[in-house]
């Protein structure tokens, strides 16, 4: 690999933590919402403070995820962050969340979900 390309990839990865996340227009989907509200939800972390906005939860989710957050949405009292999402073929916008994390609005628990 060319040194310049390697450096660009390294810098791009480091800067990814500061990139804005697209806000989706669609709800995450019934399967995701059932996982978040079900008795068997998988809590993977707790934030140090109550989360009151998508932006407030984003740094915590990024730290936990280990993957890029590709989209986020506020739906039914939840902030839902996608690490994987299906996109619209024409617009490239996320239309279906496949996996990621969520935090209940006003809550601290980070919950992992996946439709696989």
C-alpha positions in Angstrom: 0.0 0.0 0.0 1.3 3.5 -0.9 2.3 5.5 2.2 0.1 8.4 1.3 -3.0 6.1 1.0 -2.2 4.4 4.3 -1.9 7.8 6.0 -5.2 9.0 4.5 -6.9 5.8 5.7 -5.4 6.3 9.2 -6.4 9.9 9.4 -9.9 9.2 8.0 -10.4 6.6 10.7 -9.4 9.0 13.4 -11.6 11.8 12.1 -14.6 9.5 11.8 -15.4 10.0 15.5 -16.2 13.7 14.7 -18.2 13.1 11.5 -21.9 14.0 11.7 -24.4 11.1 11.6 -27.3 11.2 9.1 -30.6 11.5 10.8 -33.0 9.0 9.3 -36.6 9.9 8.4 -38.0 6.4 8.9 -38.6 4.5 12.1 -36.1 1.8 12.8 -38.7 -1.0 12.3 -41.0 -3.1 14.4 -38.5 -5.8 15.0 -36.0 -3.3 16.4 -38.6 -1.6 18.6 -39.7 -5.0 20.0 -36.1 -5.8 21.0 -35.7 -2.5 22.8 -38.9 -2.8 24.8 -38.9 -6.6 25.4 -38.0 -8.3 28.6 -34.9 -9.8 27.0 -33.3 -6.6 25.8 -29.6 -6.7 25.9 -28.1 -3.8 28.0 -24.4 -3.5 27.0 -23.5 -0.3 28.9 -24.7 2.6 31.0 -23.9 6.2 30.2 -22.6 8.4 33.0 -25.5 10.9 32.6 -29.1 10.8 31.4 -29.3 11.1 27.6 -31.7 13.8 26.4 -30.8 14.1 22.7 -29.4 12.1 19.8 -26.3 14.2 19.9 -25.8 13.6 23.7 -25.9 9.9 23.3 -23.7 9.7 20.2 -20.3 9.8 21.8 -21.2 7.1 24.2 -22.6 4.8 21.5 -19.5 5.5 19.3 -17.2 4.4 22.1 -19.2 1.2 22.7 -19.9 0.3 19.1 -16.4 -0.2 17.7 -18.1 0.5 14.3 -19.1 3.6 12.5 -22.6 4.9 13.3 -24.2 5.2 9.9 -27.5 6.7 10.9 -29.6 7.8 13.9 -33.3 8.5 14.5 -35.5 9.5 17.4 -38.6 7.2 17.4 -41.2 6.3 20.0 -39.2 7.8 22.9 -35.9 6.2 21.9 -32.6 7.4 20.3 -31.7 4.6 17.9 -28.2 4.5 16.3 -27.4 2.1 13.4 -24.1 0.5 12.8 -25.7 -1.2 9.8 -28.6 -0.1 7.7 -30.2 -0.8 4.3 -30.2 2.3 2.1 -32.6 3.6 -0.6 -31.1 2.8 -4.0 -31.9 6.2 -5.4 -31.1 8.6 -2.5 -28.6 6.6 -0.4 -30.6 7.5 2.7 -30.9 4.8 5.4 -34.4 3.2 5.3 -34.1 0.2 7.5 -31.9 -0.3 10.6 -30.2 -3.7 10.7 -28.1 -3.5 13.8 -26.8 -1.0 16.3 -27.6 0.5 19.7 -30.4 2.5 21.4 -30.9 4.7 24.5 -34.3 5.5 25.9 -34.9 9.2 25.9 -34.1 10.4 29.4 -32.4 7.1 30.2 -28.8 5.8 30.6 -28.9 2.2 29.5 -27.4 1.5 26.1 -29.1 -1.5 24.4 -27.8 -3.5 21.5 -30.1 -4.7 18.8 -29.9 -6.7 15.6 -32.5 -8.0 13.1 -30.2 -10.8 12.0 
